Amino acid sequence: MNPQLKAKIIKICDEKIEKKGINVGLSFYAFFSNTNDDPKTLMEVATWWIETEKLNHFEKAIRIKTLIQALQ
């Protein structure tokens, strides 16, 4: 995952946590606009979320942030 995408995901997780609290849940769609204008990146995140990490549809933002920060 490229550094810009990682930074975007962390930023969105931080924003959601700040607005809704530490227990807020997200799906990978939270990192994209409602239009499918970047299908390659959407599939990259979906593959990481579903196949690599085997996450549920909704996961706590704090967990996603921690997993992203741990990526090399």
N, C-alpha and C positions, 0 to 999 in steps of 0.2 A: 504494500500500500504506500502510495507516494506521500511525502511529508505534508503537502498542501491538503490532501484529503484527511490525513490524520488530524491536522490542526483544525480543520473545519468540524470534524466529528467531536473533538474535545471541546471546542467552543460551543457547539450546540448543546452538548451534555451539560456544560457549566451553566448556560443560559436557562435550560429547563430546570436544573436543580435549584438555581437561584429563585426562579419564579414559582415553582411548585413543590419544592422541598426535596429532601434526600431520598425519599421513596418513589420519586417519579419514574414511571416506566416509559420506554421508547421502543418503537419498531425501527427497522433500518430505513423505512420510508421517511423518518423524521429528518434525514440528512439531505433530502431532495425536494425540489419544487413539485407542485402537483402536475406539471407537464413532464413528459418523458423526453427531456431534451439532452440527456446524457446517458443513454442506455448502457454503454460500456462500463462506466463508473458504477452505475446502479447494480449491474451484474457482478462487478468486483466486490462490492460491499455485501450483496446478497450471498454470494458464494462464501465469503469469509464468515458471515453471520450464521448461515444455515449448515454448510458443509464442514468448514474448518472448526468453528467453535461450537457447533451444534446447539445454538441458543434457541430459546422459545421465541414465539412471535414478539412478545413484549418482554423486555429485560430492564432492570434498573439502570438508569443513566450512569450511576456511579460505577457499576460493574463494567459497562461498555467503555467508559473513560479509562478505567484501570487496564482493561484488556488492550485498548489501543495504545496506551502509554508503554505497555510492555513489548509491543512489536519492535523488532530490530530494524 
